[in-house]
């Protein structure tokens, strides 16, 4: 959803023929996983932004709803189109649509091509020395980098020869008819205050990050109280910016000295792009990554059915401030700092022993950057059931994590304001504060802020015992 570094658009423009620029929202079974609420909000604004960018260049974005094969067959008939081009998708549910569609279009006598636009490396291009799909990040990234620098980004076209037909085409709808925005209630005020979806917003965010975040990235990216991370993940997820643009603009900025960042900062940041690539590599070879344990030995794990605890976690009412701050940031803004995502996920999976799939589904609905690959792979990584996963005995202590990465409690005070009056010494463990300290801060345990859902040592011991009972991988 961008006009710059858009290989399909560039190839179409080179044909010299009129362009019909379309987006088709495909819903229903079989088909792609339905978008969550936050992603639908983002999609609405990304489409609006793309439509404006195309209109400025002489083309028009036409929107459709329905099965892609049905829509494209009708469009090709109505417009006498001879060529269909798109940018490649990689999830199994998407490729299950796209591959037979491409074959059918070609069989019908049309030229049909797809292009690499959303990943630095195609998933099938990177393998182990034995030729197998990679299961561990470090050798995967080493093999990927050995393929050479990613291609440079393509420029945005100055003008486009848009298809001039003014009437509605078969299956065409307007943006409002896609019904992507929340209405009753409109819960998106925090998202609007946090993000500017679309290509212009992505480019502005990249500039801000290179100036303010990248120079401190290696040393401070785990600090949720600081604005150090790129916050480009939703833009990447919806194609408002390409990883090639991010890769080269960041690299050029460091090489020229314009950003003030070091090579170490750059490599740390590029490694995060690498984890995104690794997640898509995993999803390509494991299409059920969001529903099925990557490591089968976790299939018999004794998860607890505890709807009340799950609901408390979702609402940021666990009694552990760093967890609650993250969950409330997510609900209010549609995003969460990456370090806090790991802390919150670990607490749900290991201290509460609730199935990671419940957490993955909640993030899918509430994250603007709910990526089919990264969301599933990251939850499995924390659970210990995924590829290159954290070992089962790695259980984040939310008090120690909060003390280390939010040392002054600024992040907690922002998202858990009822704790704002606590001194730094006890803001990460308010239950340990003296009654007088709590009273002065206006806190009544169990009333104005919940008691902890579980005692940390108890939760850790219970999780370790459950993990120890798993059968080893064969």
Secondary structure, DSSP 4 states (H G I P E B T S, - for coil): --STT-HHHHHHHHTTS-B-EEEEE--SSSSSPPPPHHHHHHHHHHHHHHHHHHHTTT--EEEEES-HHHHHHHHHHHHT--EEEEE---SHHHHHHHHHHHHHHHHTT-EEEEE--S-SS-GGG---TTSPPP-SHHHHHHHHHTT-SPPPPPPPPS---B----SPPTTEE-GGGG--S--SS---HHHHHH---SHHHHHHHHHHHHHHTGGGHHHHTT-TTS--S---HHHHHTTSS-HHHHHHHHHHHHHHTSS---HHHHHHHHHHHHHHHHHHHHHHH-TTTTTS-SSGGGGG------HHHHHHHHHT-SS-HHHHHHHHHHHHHS---HHHHHHHHHIIIIIS---HHHHHHHHHHH-TT--HHHHHHHHHHHHT-STTPPPTT----HHHHHHHHSTT-HHHHHH-GGGTTS-GGGTT-GGGS-HHHHHHTT--BTTTBPPPSS-HHHHHHHHHHHHHTSPPP-
